[in-house]
């Protein structure tokens, strides 16, 4: 299989030099490092910020932190950071995790009042013996480390919440960014991998609900020998299969990033055959060869890729339904 792929890539390079061909026949062509890939349309400006780090020879870890800070700080994004839609009590609670090439990890969950939870997660990784801090403890840690306490509930999000309260119906809609995450994966010039994942979680969730995004192995996983994966969508279903870790382990077994993402989605369908028809989950992955892949339950899952050959282009993933 590997020999066949090499021959195919060489033939493609001779025919169309510097052309990227996404996910042909369930496979992806290899690209040169450095590389950044991230979920959804807001991945485009996020990748641009991350590229300023990688293009100067910076570390993948610094790139992913810099990149996901873009939607975190954007008040018009209703599913990440500042501007995120609140829970049913009107409180904006944020979740994030980060992982580097040495399997160092940090995470925060149900964090309020801090615009950049990804940076708090990195502080947890670098300055504590712990992996995850939650709720008030995470907030106190952030404040002790110089983060500024702010009101994250924008007038627009507050208005949306008050309108929701009139009926208080909890019906997340697939591909409507009320439950979407930015997950970002990067490879630097040294070939090292890192990843970041950050979200405000499902809109109008029960206060205290935590999805897959801050959970290492569910919303994000990095193995520097194999590859990295991240997820988006309904976090409960990702947690159920430990989705990102599953994708990386499937790549370890020889599956391409595309095939690994597809098999993870198929696992969700097998577990939840009826429920899976009405929700969205998507996976995104890269391997050590610089190949990438994505697959989702429903149509509409987009992701952004940035390499020297592919300067920040948006793609739509293939889907089960």
N, C-alpha and C positions, 0 to 999 in steps of 0.2 A: 504493500500500500504506500509506504513512504517513497519507494523508488518511483512508482507511478506518479505520485504527486510532484516529485522533483522534475520529472520529464515534462509534465504538464505545465509547470511554472516556467521552465526554461523556454518551452515552445511559445507560451504566451508572451514572455518578455521579448522574444525575437520579433513577434508579430506586432505587438503594440507596446513599445517601450514607455515606461513611466505611467502606464494606464492601470488604474485600480479596478478590479472586477469583483464586486461584492457577492459573496455567497453563491457561487456558481455550483450547481448540482450538490448543494448542501455543504460545500467547502469554501474556504476563503483563500485568496492568494496571500503570500507572505509579503510583508512590508518591512522596510528598514526601520530600526529604532532611531530616535525616540518616537514614542507613540502615545496618544491620549485618546480615550474613548469614554463617552458618558451618555447617560440616559436622557431622553426627551429633547424637545426643542431648545430648552434653556441650556442644553449641553453645548450649543454653539458658542455663546459668549463665555461660558465657563471654560471651554477648551482654549479659547483665545487667551484668557488670563493664565491658564496653566502652561500654555506654550511659551509664555515669556520667561518662565523658569527653565523649562527643558531646553529651549533654544540656546540658552547661555551655558548649557552643561550642568544645570542644576539637578538635584536629587528628585526622584519620582515622588517621594513623600511630600516635599515642599510644593511640588506642582499640584498634587491633588488637593492639598489644603487650600492653596491659593485659588484653584479653579472653583471649588464648590462654595467658596465664600461669596461668589458673584450672586447666585440666586438667594443665598442666605440673607444678603443685605439689600435685596430688591423688594421694596414694599408692594410692587404690583404682582409678585409671585405668591399665589395663595396656597401653595403646598409645601413651601420651604421657608424657614426662618422668619424674618420680619415680613409681616403681611400674611403669614400663614393663617388659614381659617382656624377658629378656636374649637375647643371641645364644647359639649352641650351646656357647660356652665359659663361659657364665655372666656375661658382661659386658654391662651396660646402656649402649648407645651411642645417642646422640641426634642428630637432624638437624633443622635449621630454616633458614628464610629469611624475609626481610622486604623490602618494596619500597614506595616512596612515590610521590607524584604527580609528582616530578621525575625519575623513573627511577633514583633512587639505590637501590642494592641491597646487601644483606649476607647472608652465609650461613655456616653451620658444618655440618660433617658428621663423623660418627663421634666425637662429643664425649662424653667420660665425666666423671662426678663433678659435673656442674653442673646444678642443678634447672631453670634457666630458659635453655635454649639460644637462645630467641628474643631475649632481651636481649643475649646475646653476639653474635648475628648483627647486631643493630642497632649495637653498638659497632664491629664490623668495618666496617659501612657508614659510620659517622660518623668513625672515628678512624684508618683505614688507607687506603692507596691500592688495596687489594685488594678482591675480591668474595667470596672463600671461603677459610676456614681449616679445616683438617681435623685429626683425631686429636690427637696430643700437642701439636702446634703450636697448635691451637685451645684446648686446655686451658691451656697456658702463657699464652696471650694473655688468657684469662678470668681467671686468677689474678692476672696483672699489673694487671688492671683492677678488682680488688676483689671478684671473685666468690668465693664460699666453696666449697671442695672438700668434697663429701659422698658418702656411700655411697647410691647410687640403688637398689640391689637390696633391695627390701623382703622380709620373711620370707615373705609370701604369694607373691611372684613367684619367690623362690628355691625354694619348695616345688613350684610348678608346673614349674619348670625341671628339678628333680631327678626329678619324675615323668615328664617328657618323655624324659629320658635313658634310661629303662628300655627304650624301643623306638627312640627317636631317629628317628621318622618325621616327615618334613617335608611336611605336607599342610595348607597354609592353607585355612581354610573361609570362604566368602563370608559377609560380614555378621557374622562373629564377630570382635570387636574385638581381634584379635591382629596386625593389620596396618593399622590405620586411623589417619588423620591428622586433626588439626583444622586446617582451612583457614578463614581468616576474611577477609572483604572488607568494607570500610566506605566510606561516603561521608559527608563532614562537611557542615556548614551552608554552606560555601563551594563545595560541589559537587566537592571534590577527593577522589580515591580513594587508598586504600592497601590493602595486603594482608599477611597473615602466614600461615605454614605451619609446623607443628612436629609431630614424631613420634619415637617410639622405634623405628620401623621394624618389619619383619616379625619376629615372635617366632621365636627359635631359628635365625636367619639365620647364614650363614657370617660369622665376624668380619671386619669391614671392608666388608661390603655396605652400599651406599648406594642408596636408592631415589630417587623423583622429588621428595620433599618439600623438600630444600634446593636444588634446581636451578631457578634462574630460567628460566621458559619451559616447564618441565615441571610441577612442582608448584604454581607460582604465576606469574602475570604480570599487570602493571598497566600500562595505557596511559591516561593521564589525559584524552586526547582521545576515547577510545572506550569503555573499560570495563575490567573486571578479571575474572580467572578463577582458580580453584583446583581441585585434584583430590584424590581419595582412593582407596584400594584398592591394587591390585598395581602398584607403581611402575614396574617394568620395562616394562610395556605403555604407561604414560603417557609415559615417556622415549622410547619407540620412535616416538611420533608428535608429540613436543614438545607435549603436550596442551593446557596452559593457554594457551600462545602461539597455538596453532591456534584455540582458542575465541575469543580476542580478535580474531584476524585475520578469522575468520568474521563476527564482529559488525561489524568495520570494513566488510565487504562488504555490510552491510545486514541480516544475519540477527539475529533476536531472540536474547536470551540462551538461551532454551529451545532454539531451533532450532540454535544454535551448539553447545551441549552435546550435543545429539542427534547432530549430524553427526560430532562428535569420537568419540563412542561407536561410531557406525557404522564409522568408520575402523578402530577396533580390531577390530571383528568381521570386517571385510574382510581385515585382515592376519592375524588369528588365529581363523579360523572355528570350529575345534574347541575350542581352549583357552579361548576367550571364554565358552563355555557353563558353565565350572566355576570362574570367578573373578569378582571384583567390581571394577569401576572406576566411579567417579562423578565428574561435573564439576558445578561450581557457578559461576554467573557473574552479574555485574551490568553494566548499561551506564550511560552518562551521563544517561539519562532517568530513572534510578531504577527501571528494570525489572529483574527478576531471572528466572533460570531454572535448572533442574537436570535432569540426566538420568543414568541409570546402566545398566550392563549387566544387573544382576539387581534384582529387587524387594528392598526393605528399606533402601535408602539414604535416610536422613532428614537434614533440614537445618532450621536455626532461623533465623527472620527477626525482626528488631526494627526497627520504625519507630514514629512517633507514632501512626499509625493501627492498627498491628498490634503490640501490645506483647508481643514475645517468644513467638512461636507456632512450634510444630514441625509440619513437613510431611513427607510421604513423596514422593520424586521418582518420576516415571514411569520405566519401564525398557524396555530392548530385549527382554528375555526375560520 
